[in-house]
C-alpha cells in the first residue's frame, strides 16, 4: 500500500466534522494537507490546532475562481496533488410539496457539481505524476429512508453513481475513485442549515445509537481510517464502502 508520508491531500469542507478529523489524521501521518471552507475562522482554527502540515484556504467550491485558487494553493503547499477528498456538503430538507427549486439547485451545486469540477481540475495533476485518488463522501441516507430528506439523499445517491462512472473513466490514468458512506457522525451540517443548534444536533445523533448494530454513533477518526484505506489501496476503485456501525442494516426491535 502507498505510504501517506509526503502525500499532498486536498480536503473540502475542512473546517469541522469529518473534514477536520481527516485533516488531523493525515497530517499526523506525515501528509501535506490543504483544507478549504467558506468560513475563514473555522479553517484557521483547524490549522492552528494541527500545525504547519495544514494549509487553510477560504474558498467557496461552487465558484470556479475559488476552485482554481484551491488547486493552486495545494500545489504550492504540497508540490503535487495525490488525493482529493470531496467532503464539503450542505443540507436541505422539506416535504416534497414545498421544496424550492433554487434551493434544490444550490444543494446539487455544492454536494455534486462542485466535486465533479474539482475532480476535473485535480485529474491532470494526478495523471502527470502517475496516478492518484479521489474520495467522495456519501451518506447513510442512501441506506435508510428519512422522510423530508429527499434533496440531500438525492445528492448523495448521485455521488455513488459518479464514483463508479469516474472510476471507469479515470482508471486508464491510474486515478482511483471511491466513496465512503458514513453512519451517524457528529458534524455541523444540520447547524449550518439552521435546523438544529449544537446541543440539539448531538442529542439527536446520540438518540440514534440503538439503530446501529454496534450500539453507538461513529467518530471522525473512524471515517478517516476508511478514507486512508481507499487512498492507499492501489487496486481498489469504484468501491462504495459503508462505515456506519451497522446503521444501514435497518435493524428494528423484534
TIBAVO-447843 format. One line per 8 residues: number of its first residue (from 1); their letters; for each residue x, y, z of N, C-alpha, C. Coordinates in Angstrom, 1 decimal. Example, Ala and Ser with C-alpha at 12.3 -4.5 7.8 and 13.67 -1.06 7.14 Angstrom:
2
1> AS> 13.2:-5.7:7.8:12.3:-4.5:7.8:13.2:-3.3:7.8 ~ 12.8:-2.2:7.1:13.7:-1.1:7.1:12.9:0.0:7.9;
END
This chain:
254
1> XXXXXXXX> 0.8:-1.2:0.0:0.0:0.0:0.0:0.9:1.2:0.0 ~ 0.4:2.3:-0.6:1.1:3.5:-0.7:1.3:4.1:0.7 ~ 2.5:4.7:1.0:2.6:5.4:2.3:2.0:6.8:2.2 ~ 1.5:7.3:3.3:0.9:8.6:3.4:2.0:9.7:3.5 ~ 3.2:9.4:4.0:4.2:10.3:4.2:4.5:11.1:2.9 ~ 4.4:12.5:3.1:4.7:13.4:2.0:3.6:13.4:0.9 ~ 2.5:12.8:1.1:1.4:12.9:0.1:0.8:14.3:0.2 ~ 0.3:14.8:-0.9:-0.4:16.1:-0.9:-1.9:15.8:-1.0;
9> XXXXXXXX> -2.7:16.1:0.0:-4.1:15.8:0.1:-4.9:17.0:0.2 ~ -5.9:17.1:-0.6:-6.9:18.3:-0.6:-8.2:17.8:0.0 ~ -8.7:18.5:1.0:-9.9:18.2:1.7:-10.9:19.4:1.6 ~ -12.0:19.2:1.0:-13.0:20.3:1.0:-13.9:20.1:2.2 ~ -14.4:21.2:2.7:-15.2:21.2:4.0:-14.3:20.8:5.1 ~ -13.2:21.4:5.2:-12.2:21.0:6.3:-12.3:21.8:7.5 ~ -13.3:22.6:7.7:-13.4:23.4:8.9:-14.1:22.8:10.1 ~ -14.6:21.6:9.9:-15.3:20.9:11.0:-15.6:19.5:10.7;
17> XXXXXXXX> -16.1:18.7:11.6:-16.6:17.4:11.4:-15.6:16.5:10.7 ~ -16.1:15.7:9.8:-15.3:14.7:9.1:-14.1:15.3:8.4 ~ -14.2:16.5:7.8:-13.1:17.1:7.1:-12.0:17.5:8.0 ~ -12.4:18.1:9.1:-11.3:18.5:10.1:-10.7:17.2:10.7 ~ -11.5:16.2:11.0:-10.9:15.0:11.6:-9.9:14.3:10.6 ~ -10.3:14.3:9.3:-9.4:13.7:8.3:-8.1:14.5:8.1 ~ -8.3:15.9:8.2:-7.1:16.7:8.1:-6.1:16.4:9.2 ~ -6.5:16.2:10.4:-5.7:15.8:11.6:-5.1:14.5:11.3;
25> XXXXXXXX> -5.9:13.5:10.9:-5.4:12.1:10.7:-4.3:12.1:9.7 ~ -4.4:12.8:8.6:-3.4:12.7:7.5:-2.2:13.5:7.8 ~ -2.4:14.7:8.5:-1.3:15.5:8.9:-0.4:14.7:9.9 ~ -1.1:14.1:10.8:-0.3:13.3:11.8:0.5:12.1:11.2 ~ 0.0:11.7:10.0:0.7:10.6:9.3:1.8:11.1:8.4 ~ 2.0:12.4:8.3:3.1:13.0:7.5:2.7:13.5:6.2 ~ 1.4:13.7:5.9:1.0:14.2:4.7:0.9:15.8:4.7 ~ 1.0:16.4:3.6:0.7:17.8:3.4:-0.7:18.0:3.1;
33> XXXXXXXX> -1.5:18.7:3.9:-2.9:18.7:3.8:-3.4:20.1:3.5 ~ -4.2:20.3:2.4:-4.8:21.6:2.1:-6.3:21.5:2.3 ~ -6.8:22.3:3.3:-8.2:22.3:3.5:-8.9:23.6:3.0 ~ -10.1:23.5:2.8:-10.9:24.7:2.4:-12.2:24.7:3.1 ~ -12.8:25.9:3.2:-14.1:26.1:3.8:-14.5:27.5:3.6 ~ -15.8:27.8:3.7:-16.2:29.2:3.4:-15.9:30.1:4.6 ~ -15.8:29.5:5.8:-15.6:30.4:7.0:-14.2:30.4:7.4 ~ -13.5:31.5:7.2:-12.1:31.7:7.5:-11.7:31.3:8.9;
41> XXXXXXXX> -12.6:31.7:9.8:-12.2:31.5:11.2:-12.2:30.0:11.6 ~ -13.1:29.2:10.9:-13.2:27.8:11.2:-12.0:27.0:10.7 ~ -11.6:27.3:9.4:-10.4:26.6:8.9:-9.1:27.1:9.6 ~ -9.1:28.3:10.0:-7.9:28.8:10.7:-7.8:28.1:12.1 ~ -8.9:27.8:12.7:-8.9:27.1:14.0:-8.3:25.7:13.8 ~ -8.7:25.0:12.7:-8.3:23.7:12.4:-6.8:23.7:12.1 ~ -6.3:24.7:11.3:-4.9:24.8:11.0:-4.1:25.0:12.3 ~ -4.6:25.9:13.2:-3.9:26.2:14.4:-3.8:25.0:15.3;
49> XXXXXXXX> -4.8:24.2:15.3:-4.8:23.0:16.2:-3.9:21.9:15.7 ~ -3.7:21.9:14.4:-2.9:20.8:13.8:-1.4:21.2:13.5 ~ -1.2:22.4:12.9:0.1:22.8:12.7:0.4:23.1:11.2 ~ 1.7:23.3:10.9:2.1:23.7:9.6:1.9:22.7:8.5 ~ 1.6:21.5:8.8:1.3:20.5:7.8:0.0:20.8:7.1 ~ -0.8:21.7:7.7:-2.1:22.1:7.1:-2.0:23.5:6.5 ~ -2.5:23.6:5.3:-2.7:24.9:4.6:-4.2:25.1:4.6 ~ -4.6:26.3:5.1:-6.1:26.6:5.1:-6.4:27.7:4.1;
57> XXXXXXXX> -7.4:27.4:3.2:-7.8:28.3:2.1:-9.3:28.6:2.3 ~ -9.6:29.8:2.5:-11.0:30.2:2.5:-11.5:30.2:1.0 ~ -12.5:29.3:0.8:-13.0:29.1:-0.6:-14.4:28.6:-0.6 ~ -15.1:29.1:-1.6:-16.5:28.6:-1.9:-16.4:27.7:-3.1 ~ -16.5:26.4:-2.9:-16.2:25.5:-4.0:-17.3:25.5:-5.1 ~ -18.4:26.3:-4.9:-19.3:26.5:-6.0:-18.9:27.5:-7.0 ~ -17.8:28.2:-6.7:-17.2:29.3:-7.6:-16.0:28.8:-8.3 ~ -16.0:29.0:-9.6:-14.8:28.5:-10.4:-13.5:29.1:-10.0;
65> XXXXXXXX> -13.5:30.4:-9.7:-12.2:31.0:-9.3:-11.7:30.5:-8.0 ~ -12.6:30.2:-7.1:-12.2:29.6:-5.8:-11.7:28.2:-6.0 ~ -12.3:27.4:-6.8:-11.7:26.1:-7.1:-10.3:26.1:-7.7 ~ -10.1:27.0:-8.6:-8.8:27.2:-9.2:-7.8:27.6:-8.1 ~ -8.2:28.5:-7.3:-7.3:29.0:-6.2:-7.0:27.9:-5.2 ~ -7.9:27.1:-4.9:-7.7:25.9:-4.0:-6.6:25.0:-4.6 ~ -6.8:24.6:-5.9:-5.8:23.7:-6.5:-4.4:24.3:-6.6 ~ -4.4:25.6:-6.8:-3.1:26.3:-6.9:-2.4:26.3:-5.5;
73> XXXXXXXX> -3.2:26.5:-4.5:-2.7:26.5:-3.1:-2.2:25.1:-2.7 ~ -2.9:24.1:-3.1:-2.5:22.7:-2.8:-1.2:22.4:-3.5 ~ -1.0:22.9:-4.8:0.2:22.6:-5.5:1.4:23.3:-4.8 ~ 1.1:24.5:-4.4:2.2:25.3:-3.7:2.6:24.6:-2.4 ~ 1.6:24.2:-1.6:1.8:23.6:-0.3:2.4:22.2:-0.4 ~ 1.9:21.4:-1.3:2.4:20.0:-1.3:3.3:19.7:-2.5 ~ 3.4:20.6:-3.5:4.2:20.3:-4.6:3.6:19.4:-5.7 ~ 2.4:18.9:-5.4:1.7:18.0:-6.3:0.3:17.8:-5.7;
81> XXXXXXXX> -0.5:17.0:-6.3:-1.8:16.6:-5.7:-2.0:15.1:-5.9 ~ -2.0:14.4:-4.7:-2.1:13.0:-4.7:-3.6:12.5:-4.5 ~ -4.3:13.3:-3.7:-5.7:12.9:-3.3:-6.6:14.1:-3.2 ~ -7.8:13.9:-3.7:-8.9:14.9:-3.4:-9.9:14.2:-2.6 ~ -10.2:14.7:-1.4:-11.3:14.2:-0.6:-12.5:15.2:-0.7 ~ -13.5:14.9:-1.5:-14.6:15.8:-1.7:-15.6:15.6:-0.6 ~ -15.5:16.4:0.4:-16.3:16.2:1.6:-17.3:17.3:1.9 ~ -17.1:18.5:1.3:-17.9:19.6:1.6:-19.4:19.3:1.1;
89> XXXXXXXX> -20.3:19.7:2.0:-21.7:19.5:1.6:-22.7:20.3:2.5 ~ -23.8:20.6:1.9:-24.9:21.3:2.7:-26.1:20.4:2.8 ~ -27.0:20.8:3.7:-28.2:20.0:4.0:-29.4:20.9:3.6 ~ -30.4:20.3:2.9:-31.6:21.0:2.7:-32.7:19.9:2.8 ~ -33.7:20.3:3.6:-34.8:19.3:3.9:-36.2:20.0:3.7 ~ -37.2:19.1:3.6:-38.5:19.6:3.5:-39.4:18.6:2.8 ~ -40.8:18.8:3.0:-41.7:17.9:2.3:-41.6:18.2:0.8 ~ -41.8:17.1:0.0:-41.7:17.2:-1.5:-42.6:18.3:-2.1;
97> XXXXXXXX> -43.7:18.5:-1.4:-44.7:19.5:-2.0:-44.2:21.0:-1.8 ~ -43.3:21.2:-0.9:-42.9:22.5:-0.6:-41.4:22.9:-1.0 ~ -40.7:22.0:-1.7:-39.3:22.2:-2.0:-39.2:23.4:-2.9 ~ -38.2:24.2:-2.7:-37.9:25.3:-3.5:-36.8:25.0:-4.6 ~ -37.1:25.3:-5.9:-36.3:24.9:-7.0:-34.9:25.4:-6.9 ~ -34.8:26.7:-6.5:-33.4:27.3:-6.3:-32.6:26.6:-5.2 ~ -33.3:26.3:-4.1:-32.6:25.6:-3.1:-32.1:24.2:-3.5 ~ -32.9:23.6:-4.3:-32.5:22.3:-4.9:-31.3:22.4:-5.7;
105> XXXXXXXX> -31.3:23.4:-6.6:-30.1:23.6:-7.5:-28.9:24.0:-6.7 ~ -29.1:24.7:-5.6:-27.9:25.1:-4.7:-27.3:23.9:-4.1 ~ -28.1:23.0:-3.6:-27.6:21.8:-2.9:-26.9:20.9:-3.8 ~ -27.4:20.7:-5.0:-26.8:19.9:-6.0:-25.4:20.6:-6.5 ~ -25.4:21.9:-6.6:-24.2:22.6:-6.9:-23.1:22.3:-5.9 ~ -23.4:22.4:-4.6:-22.4:22.2:-3.6:-22.1:20.8:-3.4 ~ -23.1:19.9:-3.3:-22.8:18.5:-3.0:-22.3:17.6:-4.1 ~ -22.7:18.0:-5.4:-22.4:17.2:-6.5:-21.5:17.9:-7.6;
113> XXXXXXXX> -22.0:19.0:-8.1:-21.4:19.6:-9.2:-20.0:20.1:-8.9 ~ -19.8:20.8:-7.7:-18.5:21.3:-7.3:-17.5:20.2:-7.2 ~ -17.9:19.0:-6.7:-16.9:17.9:-6.6:-16.5:17.4:-7.9 ~ -17.5:17.4:-8.9:-17.1:17.0:-10.2:-16.1:17.9:-10.8 ~ -16.4:19.2:-10.7:-15.5:20.2:-11.3:-14.1:20.1:-10.6 ~ -14.0:19.9:-9.3:-12.7:19.8:-8.7:-12.0:18.6:-9.1 ~ -12.7:17.5:-9.3:-12.1:16.3:-9.9:-11.5:16.5:-11.2 ~ -12.2:17.3:-12.0:-11.7:17.6:-13.4:-10.4:18.5:-13.3;
121> XXXXXXXX> -10.3:19.3:-12.3:-9.1:20.1:-12.1:-8.0:19.3:-11.5 ~ -8.3:18.4:-10.6:-7.2:17.6:-10.0:-6.6:16.5:-10.9 ~ -7.5:16.0:-11.7:-7.1:14.8:-12.5:-5.8:15.0:-13.4 ~ -5.6:16.2:-14.1:-4.4:16.4:-14.8:-3.1:16.3:-13.9 ~ -3.3:16.9:-12.7:-2.1:16.9:-11.8:-1.8:15.5:-11.4 ~ -2.8:14.7:-11.1:-2.6:13.3:-10.7:-2.0:12.5:-11.9 ~ -2.6:12.7:-13.0:-2.1:11.9:-14.2:-0.6:12.2:-14.5 ~ -0.2:13.4:-14.3:1.1:13.9:-14.6:2.1:13.1:-13.7;
129> XXXXXXXX> 1.7:12.8:-12.5:2.6:12.1:-11.6:2.4:10.6:-11.5 ~ 1.6:10.1:-12.4:1.4:8.7:-12.5:0.1:8.1:-11.8 ~ -0.7:9.0:-11.3:-2.0:8.5:-10.7:-2.3:9.2:-9.4 ~ -3.4:8.8:-8.8:-3.9:9.5:-7.6:-5.2:8.9:-7.2 ~ -5.9:9.6:-6.2:-7.1:9.0:-5.7:-8.1:10.2:-5.4 ~ -9.4:9.9:-5.7:-10.5:10.8:-5.4:-11.4:10.1:-4.5 ~ -11.8:10.7:-3.4:-12.7:10.1:-2.4:-13.9:11.0:-2.3 ~ -15.1:10.5:-2.6:-16.4:11.2:-2.3:-16.9:10.7:-1.0;
137> XXXXXXXX> -17.6:11.6:-0.3:-18.2:11.2:1.0:-19.7:11.1:0.8 ~ -20.2:9.9:0.9:-21.6:9.7:0.7:-22.4:9.8:2.0 ~ -23.5:9.1:2.1:-24.3:9.2:3.3:-25.2:8.0:3.5 ~ -25.5:7.7:4.7:-26.4:6.6:5.1:-27.8:6.9:4.7 ~ -28.1:8.1:4.2:-29.4:8.5:3.7:-29.7:7.7:2.5 ~ -28.7:7.0:1.9:-29.0:6.1:0.7:-29.1:4.7:1.2 ~ -29.1:4.5:2.5:-29.3:3.1:3.0:-30.6:3.1:3.9 ~ -30.9:4.2:4.5:-32.1:4.4:5.3:-32.9:5.5:4.8;
145> XXXXXXXX> -34.2:5.4:4.7:-35.1:6.4:4.1:-35.6:7.3:5.3 ~ -35.1:8.6:5.3:-35.5:9.6:6.3:-36.5:10.6:5.6 ~ -37.8:10.5:5.9:-38.7:11.4:5.3:-38.3:12.9:5.4 ~ -38.5:13.6:4.4:-38.1:15.0:4.4:-36.7:15.3:3.9 ~ -35.9:14.3:3.8:-34.5:14.5:3.4:-34.2:14.1:1.9 ~ -35.3:14.2:1.1:-35.1:13.8:-0.3:-34.0:14.6:-1.1 ~ -33.9:15.9:-0.8:-32.8:16.6:-1.6:-31.4:16.2:-1.2 ~ -31.2:16.0:0.1:-29.8:15.6:0.5:-29.6:14.1:0.0;
153> XXXXXXXX> -30.5:13.2:0.2:-30.4:11.9:-0.2:-30.1:11.8:-1.7 ~ -30.8:12.6:-2.5:-30.6:12.6:-4.0:-29.2:13.0:-4.4 ~ -28.6:14.0:-3.7:-27.3:14.4:-4.0:-26.3:13.3:-3.6 ~ -26.5:12.6:-2.5:-25.6:11.6:-2.1:-25.7:10.3:-3.0 ~ -26.9:10.1:-3.5:-27.1:9.0:-4.4:-26.3:9.3:-5.7 ~ -26.3:10.5:-6.1:-25.6:11.0:-7.3:-24.1:10.7:-7.1 ~ -23.6:10.9:-5.9:-22.1:10.7:-5.7:-21.8:9.2:-5.9 ~ -22.7:8.3:-5.5:-22.4:6.9:-5.6:-22.3:6.5:-7.1;
161> XXXXXXXX> -23.2:7.1:-7.9:-23.2:6.8:-9.4:-21.9:7.4:-10.0 ~ -21.6:8.6:-9.5:-20.4:9.3:-10.0:-19.1:8.4:-9.7 ~ -19.1:7.9:-8.5:-17.9:7.1:-8.1:-17.6:6.0:-9.1 ~ -18.7:5.3:-9.6:-18.5:4.2:-10.5:-18.1:4.6:-11.9 ~ -18.8:5.7:-12.3:-18.5:6.2:-13.7:-17.1:6.8:-13.8 ~ -16.8:7.6:-12.8:-15.5:8.2:-12.9:-14.3:7.2:-12.6 ~ -14.6:6.2:-11.8:-13.6:5.1:-11.7:-13.3:4.5:-13.0 ~ -14.3:4.2:-13.8:-14.1:3.6:-15.1:-13.4:4.6:-16.1;
169> XXXXXXXX> -13.8:5.9:-16.0:-13.3:6.9:-16.9:-11.8:7.2:-16.6 ~ -11.5:7.3:-15.3:-10.1:7.7:-14.9:-9.2:6.6:-14.6 ~ -9.7:5.4:-14.6:-8.9:4.2:-14.4:-7.7:4.1:-15.3 ~ -7.8:4.3:-16.6:-6.7:4.3:-17.5:-5.6:5.3:-17.2 ~ -5.9:6.3:-16.4:-4.9:7.3:-16.0:-4.3:6.9:-14.6 ~ -4.7:5.7:-14.1:-4.3:5.3:-12.8:-4.8:6.2:-11.7 ~ -6.0:6.8:-11.9:-6.7:7.6:-10.9:-7.8:6.8:-10.4 ~ -7.8:6.5:-9.1:-8.8:5.6:-8.4:-9.9:6.5:-7.8;
177> XXXXXXXX> -11.2:6.1:-8.0:-12.3:6.9:-7.4:-13.1:6.0:-6.6 ~ -13.3:6.4:-5.3:-14.0:5.6:-4.4:-14.9:6.5:-3.5 ~ -15.8:5.9:-2.7:-16.8:6.6:-1.9:-16.9:6.0:-0.5 ~ -16.9:6.8:0.5:-17.1:6.3:1.9:-18.5:6.8:2.3 ~ -19.2:5.8:2.9:-20.6:6.1:3.3:-20.7:6.1:4.8 ~ -20.6:7.2:5.5:-20.6:7.2:7.0:-22.0:7.0:7.5 ~ -22.0:6.4:8.7:-23.3:6.4:9.5:-23.4:7.7:10.3 ~ -24.0:7.7:11.5:-24.2:8.9:12.3:-22.9:9.3:12.9;
185> XXXXXXXX> -22.3:10.4:12.5:-21.1:11.0:13.0:-21.4:12.5:13.2 ~ -21.0:13.0:14.4:-21.3:14.4:14.7:-20.6:15.4:13.7 ~ -21.3:16.2:13.0:-20.8:17.2:12.1:-21.6:18.5:12.3 ~ -21.4:19.5:11.6:-22.1:20.8:11.8:-23.1:21.0:10.6 ~ -23.4:20.0:9.8:-24.1:20.2:8.6:-25.6:20.7:8.9 ~ -26.2:20.1:9.9:-27.6:20.5:10.2:-27.6:21.9:10.9 ~ -26.5:22.2:11.6:-26.5:23.5:12.2:-26.3:24.6:11.2 ~ -25.4:24.3:10.2:-25.2:25.3:9.1:-26.5:25.5:8.3;
193> XXXXXXXX> -27.3:24.5:8.2:-28.6:24.6:7.5:-29.7:25.3:8.4 ~ -29.3:25.6:9.6:-30.3:26.2:10.5:-31.3:25.3:11.1 ~ -31.1:24.0:11.0:-32.1:23.0:11.5:-32.0:22.8:13.0 ~ -30.8:22.8:13.6:-30.6:22.5:15.0:-29.5:23.3:15.5 ~ -29.4:23.5:16.8:-28.2:24.0:17.4:-27.3:22.8:17.8 ~ -26.1:23.1:18.3:-25.1:22.1:18.6:-25.7:21.0:19.6 ~ -26.3:21.5:20.6:-26.8:20.6:21.7:-27.9:19.7:21.2 ~ -28.8:20.3:20.4:-29.9:19.5:19.9:-29.4:18.5:18.9;
201> XXXXXXXX> -28.5:18.9:18.0:-28.0:18.0:17.0:-27.2:16.9:17.6 ~ -26.4:17.1:18.6:-25.7:16.0:19.3:-26.7:15.0:20.0 ~ -27.7:15.6:20.6:-28.7:14.7:21.3:-29.4:13.9:20.3 ~ -29.7:14.5:19.2:-30.4:13.7:18.1:-29.6:12.6:17.6 ~ -28.3:12.8:17.4:-27.4:11.7:16.9:-27.3:10.7:18.0 ~ -27.1:11.1:19.2:-26.9:10.1:20.3:-28.2:9.2:20.4 ~ -29.3:9.8:20.1:-30.6:9.1:20.2:-30.7:8.0:19.1 ~ -29.8:8.1:18.1:-29.8:7.1:17.0:-28.8:5.9:17.4;
209> XXXXXXXX> -28.2:5.9:18.5:-27.2:4.9:18.8:-27.7:3.5:18.7 ~ -29.0:3.3:19.2:-29.5:1.9:19.2:-29.9:1.5:17.8 ~ -29.9:2.4:16.8:-30.2:2.0:15.4:-29.0:1.4:14.7 ~ -27.8:1.5:15.4:-26.6:1.0:14.8:-26.4:-0.4:15.4 ~ -25.9:-1.4:14.6:-25.7:-2.7:15.1:-24.7:-2.7:16.2 ~ -23.7:-1.8:16.2:-22.7:-1.7:17.2:-23.1:-0.8:18.4 ~ -24.3:-0.3:18.4:-24.8:0.4:19.6:-24.3:1.7:19.9 ~ -23.6:2.4:18.9:-23.1:3.7:19.2:-23.0:4.5:17.8;
217> XXXXXXXX> -22.9:5.8:17.9:-22.6:6.6:16.7:-21.0:6.5:16.5 ~ -20.6:7.0:15.3:-19.2:6.9:15.0:-18.4:8.1:15.3 ~ -17.1:8.1:15.0:-16.2:9.2:15.2:-15.6:9.6:13.9 ~ -15.1:10.9:13.9:-14.4:11.4:12.7:-13.2:10.5:12.4 ~ -12.5:10.0:13.4:-11.3:9.2:13.2:-11.6:7.9:12.5 ~ -12.7:7.3:12.9:-13.1:6.1:12.2:-13.4:6.3:10.7 ~ -14.0:7.4:10.4:-14.2:7.7:9.0:-12.9:7.9:8.3 ~ -12.0:8.7:8.9:-10.7:8.9:8.4:-9.9:7.6:8.1;
225> XXXXXXXX> -10.0:6.7:9.0:-9.4:5.4:8.8:-9.8:4.7:7.5 ~ -11.1:4.8:7.2:-11.6:4.2:6.0:-11.2:4.9:4.8 ~ -11.1:6.3:4.9:-10.6:7.1:3.8:-9.1:6.7:3.5 ~ -8.4:6.5:4.6:-7.0:6.2:4.4:-6.8:4.9:3.6 ~ -7.6:3.9:4.0:-7.5:2.6:3.2:-7.7:2.9:1.7 ~ -8.7:3.7:1.4:-9.0:3.9:0.0:-8.0:4.7:-0.7 ~ -7.3:5.6:0.0:-6.2:6.3:-0.6:-5.0:5.4:-0.8 ~ -4.7:4.5:0.1:-3.5:3.7:0.0:-3.7:2.4:-0.8;
233> XXXXXXXX> -4.9:1.9:-0.9:-5.1:0.6:-1.6:-5.1:0.8:-3.1 ~ -4.0:0.3:-3.7:-3.7:0.6:-5.1:-4.5:-0.2:-6.1 ~ -5.3:-1.2:-5.7:-6.1:-2.0:-6.6:-7.6:-1.9:-6.2 ~ -7.9:-0.8:-5.6:-9.3:-0.6:-5.2:-9.9:0.6:-5.9 ~ -10.9:0.5:-6.7:-11.5:1.6:-7.4:-13.0:1.3:-7.7 ~ -13.8:2.3:-7.7:-15.2:2.1:-7.9:-15.9:1.5:-6.7 ~ -15.3:1.6:-5.5:-15.9:0.9:-4.4:-16.7:1.9:-3.6 ~ -17.8:1.4:-3.0:-18.7:2.2:-2.1:-18.6:1.5:-0.8;
241> XXXXXXXX> -17.9:2.1:0.2:-17.5:1.5:1.4:-18.4:2.1:2.5 ~ -19.3:1.2:3.1:-20.1:1.6:4.2:-19.3:1.6:5.5 ~ -19.2:2.7:6.2:-18.6:2.7:7.5:-19.6:3.4:8.5 ~ -20.5:2.6:8.9:-21.7:3.1:9.5:-22.1:2.4:10.8 ~ -21.3:1.5:11.4:-21.6:0.8:12.6:-22.8:0.0:12.5 ~ -23.3:-0.3:11.2:-24.4:-1.2:11.0:-25.7:-0.4:10.9 ~ -25.7:0.9:10.8:-26.9:1.7:10.7:-27.7:1.4:9.4 ~ -27.0:1.1:8.4:-27.6:0.8:7.1:-28.3:-0.5:7.0;
249> XXXXXX> -28.1:-1.3:8.1:-28.7:-2.7:8.1:-30.2:-2.6:8.3 ~ -30.7:-1.4:8.8:-32.1:-1.2:9.1:-32.6:-2.1:10.2 ~ -31.8:-2.2:11.3:-32.2:-3.0:12.4:-33.5:-2.5:13.1 ~ -34.4:-3.4:13.4:-35.6:-3.0:14.1:-35.7:-3.9:15.3 ~ -36.4:-3.4:16.3:-36.6:-4.2:17.5:-37.6:-5.3:17.3 ~ -37.2:-6.6:17.5:-38.1:-7.7:17.3:-39.0:-8.1:18.5;
END
